[in-house]
């Protein structure tokens, strides 16, 4: 609860009632401002590229009332690129052939299938047995009673024994790999998402969740120690994508995780979840999971007619058997490169803009009590994000974006700042003009 309060307060600080700055701070300027900036910016393709040298570190302090100052001890991270292109992109739909190729790669042996829906009679029996084993008698009784409410189909009758799957871009299938043991996989697909799991009702839980609660209520903390290194897992995932001829992606995030059977309440494996993003020359980062302007607390709808869109990404779970889960979301096509080398804000201009934004947020605190704990700016990362194009709801700019990584350290029971645990937030600044942007427009 204390962490939630701190999060809400930071949102209020950034977007609440603050004095009007000398230079307007905005979230996506209107009219044709950005398009004009992109098209008229210096450093076009025909000009000689001048390498941009970024410092490695930024140390500073944003002063505030009470004890609310924000220390800056930030690593500055880029891909080392020497040009900064802006591209025009638009969402696309998957092709059926793409789905078929991935399914054949992940599920080489198929005996049959059924449409995913209600549990079979045997599924109910397994769930009751699992709940009884972990001591949850009340839930076991509820599931048992649910099974008795109507006749449940058996596994034998539920499956169509045919290795030819009825794949489509609107399918949700349980795939029978081995009839003797009813070992199954899952395939779910839409026009903008493909999900394939090698284990029926398998769920993937990240280390941060497992270290607190485990995979189910009452299990308790679980230590995650994958049998391979992060590098080894990435090599496996890289090879998998290469064999499928999926190109242009780089790892933006990697976490330890556990594959869990949600019917039998048993661990399947431990491994790594690698999130691949498409940021072209820019440094890859999955910023959406920590987006300070896109959480459950705050959502800004600038154009209710614009379809929801997110950055294209692929999530791969790797364990000792190889790739056991594959998810691909929001595919996009690059229409053209608008500017081969757009002019960016200088580092001094960027740093002044960042300090301006957070300094104004701290001024909002002058007549309020100090907030809980301390915020710290730890990283500046130059990546690329998709941003709306004015007057065209189907097209987006892929723009250079500086991501500010901020940590919040709460206080322990002795009112001392907890240095070991931190909540992470990320805020996007358009690298061309310094305006604040969202990671999922």
Secondary structure, DSSP 8 states (H G I E B T S, - for coil): -HHHHHHHHHHHHHHSS----SS---BS--TTHHHHHHHH-S--TTS--------SEEEEEE--STT--EEEEEEEE----S---EEEEEE----HHHHHHHHHHH-----EEEES-S--HHHHHHHHHHHHHTT-HHHHHHHHHHHHHS----HHHH-B--SS----TTEEEEEEEETTTTEEEEEEEETTEEEEESSTTEEEEEHHHHHHH-SSTTT-------SS-HHHHHHHHHHHHHHTT--S-EEEEEEEEEEEETTTTEEEEEEEEEEEE--TTS-----GGGBTTSSSS----S-TTS------EEEEEEETTEEEEEEEE--EEEEEEEESS-----HHHHHHHHHHHHHHHHHTTTTS---SSEEEEEEEEEEEEEEEETTEEEEEEEEEEEEEEEEEE-B-TTS-B-SS--EEEEEEEETTT--EE-S--
